Amino acid sequence: MPDDDVDYDNSDIIWNVHMLDLPPELLIDIFLFLVNWKSVISLRLSCRQLDAIYQRVAPLVLRNQRERLTEPIKKFYEFLVRLRLPPDQLRIPPAEGWWNTKPASYDDDDTRWNKAPFALDVMRHLPCVAPLLEMWCNETNIAYRSTVCNYSEPTTTPFDDAPLSAPAHTICITNGWDGGGIVFILDTMTGLFYELWAEGDPPSRLPVQEYFETRMTMLENCEGVFLPRRDVLVLRRRQKGNWLPWEDNYDSEKMEKEGEPVDAGRWVDSEADAQWVRHLHFKHGWPGKDWDKTACLRAIQEYIGRREAEHNRTNPDLSVAWVTAETETG
């Protein structure tokens, strides 16, 4: 039995071990589990011995680092297919990437391709959501007026229009368009994902996996809802680049009793519209196993049709102007 009068030291024992004294197998594991590409480069540059260890498993490290960035994006796009996107609009790259060599139009003097090798490798393995009709098509937006950049055929991607695309280690994931559109930027060195809203609003910045997990949670709760051929309606508010706390007062019985909103004086863009579309999602089983995507999208489209018909009936001058504008730009 231990002597109660003896004062035992229960503090942790600290062992000082030089990294180069570790077995090569452990050093390889360290490279494989580094959190971002910047850490890989830093460790390689620390000494020749560690760089030699890296060279033994370089392809595996490259793949691991690349998948840390591309897999969360792929998972998010698959989530959007379950929520609203047509399945055939999701394009998944082959194992070797979209293109094995530099595209035919590549020119060393072309600043559109001034990308670091790792950033180019990530671009080659990015999934994409192809627009149904034209580049700026709300039908396949993944956020507010935000269209996915298509790198499956890189010579067709408007790099010149992509904001913040110049830094060699960054990739523009989406193009924001027509004022206020959200731009997604991926930093391949740090693994951080930037969401840029309207000019002057500070961008949000999170690790890519955390960002998309947060965004999917918000969409599961319908804190923002997509409208076919129209803008995303956001219920949760932002302030200085951060989302404000969400107070959910949803009551399905109350929504059904009150019925869909009628507001002939404005387009389908009010908070009441967003709440009703949110209700339609829950009514059709979202996000559970009974989710009926087809029926829900049809119900939303029918609701929008009724709202637009009432608006056009009571505002004939505005409806004529809207049709004329669509014809001129279509």
N, C-alpha and C positions, 0 to 999 in steps of 0.2 A: 504494500500500500504506500502511495506517495506521502511524504512528510508534509503536513499542512503548513509547517513553519518555513518550508523552502520556497523561495521566490523564483518561479520558473519564468523564463523569457519566451513568450509565445509569438514574438514578432517573426515576420517572414525572413528567410535567409536569402540574401541577395548574392547571386553568382555573377561575376563579371567574366564574360566569354567574348573574345574577339570574333567577329563574324567570319573571318577567314579560317578560324579554327573549327568551324562547323563542318560536318561531312557534306560532300557535294550533293547528296540526295536532298538534304535539308535546304541547301541553298537553291536548288532547283524549285523546291516547293515554295520558297519565298518569292521567287520570280513569278511563279504561276498564280500566286494569290495577291499580288500587288493590286491596289485599288484603281490605279489609272496609269495611262501611258507615260505621264510625266514622272511618276515614281520609277517606272522601268528604266527610263533614260537616265535618271539621276543615279540609280544604283549601278547601272552599266558604266557610267562615267567616273564612278568613285575609284576604280582601280582595274588594271588589266585582268587580274585573276577573276573578278566577278563578271567582267565582260566575256571572258572565255567560257564561264559557266552558262551565261545567257545564250551564247552561240550554239550550245549543245541542244537547246530546246527552243530556239528562236521561233520556228513556225507555230509551235504550240502556244507560246506566250502571245504571239501576234493574234492567233485565233481567239484565245481567251479574252484578250483586251478588246478585240473587235466585237465579240458577242456580248460583252458587258454593255456596249452602247447600242447595238442593233436589236437585241432580243426584246428589251422593254418597248421599243418602238413597234416591233412586229406584234407583240402581245396587245398593244393598244389598238393597232389597226384591226386585229382580229376581234377585239372587243367591239369596235365600231361596226364591224360587219354584223355581229350579233344584234347590235342596237338598231342600225339603220342602213348601212351601206350595202349595195349589191355585191354579192360574193365575188363576181367575176371582175370587179374593179380593183381588187387587192392583188398586187403583183409581188410575188416572192422570188428573190434572185436565186439562181442555181448555186450549188456549193462553191463553184469557182468564181462567183461574182458575175455581175452583168456583162462586164467586158474584161478580157484578160490583158489587153495591151492598151496603149494610148489610142484614143479614137482617131479616125483618119484625119480629122480636121485639126489635130493637135499641132500647136505651134509654140515653140519655146518662148516666143515673144508675146504670146497671147496671155494676158494677165488673168483671163477667166480661169486658166488652169494652173494658177500659181498656188498649188496646194502641196502640203507636206505628204510624203509617201504614205504615212499611216492614215491621214485624212482621206486620201484617194482610195485606199483600201476599204475604209469604212463606207465611203460613197458607193463603191462597187457592190457592197453587200446590204445596202439599205432597201427595205421593201418600199413600195410606193402605192399610192391610191390614184389610179388614172381617172381623169375627169370624164364624165359621161358625154358631155357635149363640147364645150369649149374650155379653155384654160381657167377662166373665171366663172366657175359653175357652182352655185350654192348646193347643188344636189350631192356633191362629193366633198364639200368642205369638212374639215375635221375640227374646226374652231371658228370663231367669228370672222367671216370673210377671209378665210385662211385655206389656201390650196396647197397640197403636197407637191414639192418639187420632184419631178420624175427624172431620176438618174439612170433609169434602165437604158435610155438612149441619150447619153449626156450631151450630144451636140445639139439637141433640141431644147435643152433647158435654158431659160433666160437668165444666165448668170449676171448679166449686166444689170438686171432689175432686182437682183437679190440683195437686200441690205445686209451690211456687215459680212459679206461673203469674201472680202479681200484677205483677212488674216489667214495665213497658210494652214493653221490647225483648226479652223472653224468651218462648219458646214451649215448652210441655210437649209432647214428641213421643210419649211413652208414659206410661201409668198403671201404676205398680207396685201390686200388690194382694196381700192375704192374708198379710201379714207377710214382709218380706225381698224383696219384688218390686222389680225394678230400674226406676228412673225415668230417662228421657232428657230432658235440657233443652238447647234450642238458644238460644244468645245471638246474636241477629241483628245486634247492633252490632259485636261482636268476631269473629264467626264461630267461636267456641269451642263445643265440644260437651261436655256434662257427663253423666257416668254416675254415678248415685247408687245405692249399694247399701244395706245395712242401716244403720239409725241408728247413728251413731258412727263409721262407716267413712268416711274422707275420700273425696270424689268424685274420679274421674279427670277430667282436663280436657285436651282436645286440639283442634286445628283440625279442623273437621268432616270434611274430606276425609281427613286422616291417621287420624282415629278409625275411619272405616268401612273404610279400606284395611287397618288393623291387625286389625279385627274379622273381615273376610272371610278374611284369612290364617289367623287362628286357627281359623275354622270349616272352611277347606279342609283343615287338619291335624286336624280333629275334636278339638280341645282342649276342646270342650264339645259335647255331643250332645243333640238333641231327641228326646223320647219322645212318641209320640202320646197325647194326653189326659193327659199327666203332665208333671211339672216337667222343666226342662232339667237335665242332669247335667253338672257342670263338673269337668274333670280338672285343668286348670291352676289353681294356687292364687294368691290375692291376699294382699298384706300392706300395710297402710297405704295403700290406694288404688292400689297398683301390682301388676302381674302379675309373679310370680316367674319366673325362668328356667325354660324348659321342657326336661325331659329325656325324650326319646322313646325308649322301649325296646320299641317294637312289633315283634313277630315273628309274621308271619302263619302260618307253618308250626307254630309252637308253639301258637298260639291254636287252630288246627284240630285239632291232636293232643289238646289238653287238653279241647276241647269247651266248650259254653256252661256258665256257672256255675250251680250249684244251691245256693240258700240259702233253705230253707223258713222260716227264722226271721225274715225281714225282707221288706219290700216291695221293689219293683224300684227301688232307689235307692242301691245300693252302688257303689264304685269298680269292682268286678268287672263289674257290670252295664254301667257306662259304657264299660269297655274292650271288652266284647263287642259292644255296639251300634256302637262305633267300628270294630271289626273287620268288622262287617256292611257298613258303608259302603264300606270299602276293598275288600271282597270283591265288591261289586257295581259297582266301577269308579270310585268317587269319588276325586278330583274330575276325572278324565280324560274323554275323549270317549266312552268306553264306559260311562259312568255310567247305571245303570238305576234311576231313582228309584222307579218303581212296584214293582219287585221288591224293592228294599231296604226300602221302607216296609212292604210286606207281610211280609217276613221279620222285621222288628222287631216288628210287631204280633203275629205268631205266637209269637215268643220271649216277649213280655210275657204273652201268654195262658197259655203253659206255666208261666211263673214264678208267675203269680197263682193258677193252678189248684193248683199244689203248695203254695203258701202257704196258701190257703184250706182245703185238705185237712188240713193239719197244724195249722192254727190256726182251727178253726171258729167260735169265739167272736168272734175279731177280724173275720172275714169277715162275720158277721152284723151286727156293729156298723158296719162300713164301708158295707154295703148300706143299712142303715137311715139312716145319715147322708146318703148320696147321695140317697135317696128324699125325705128331709125338705127338702133344699136344692135338689132338682131342679125 
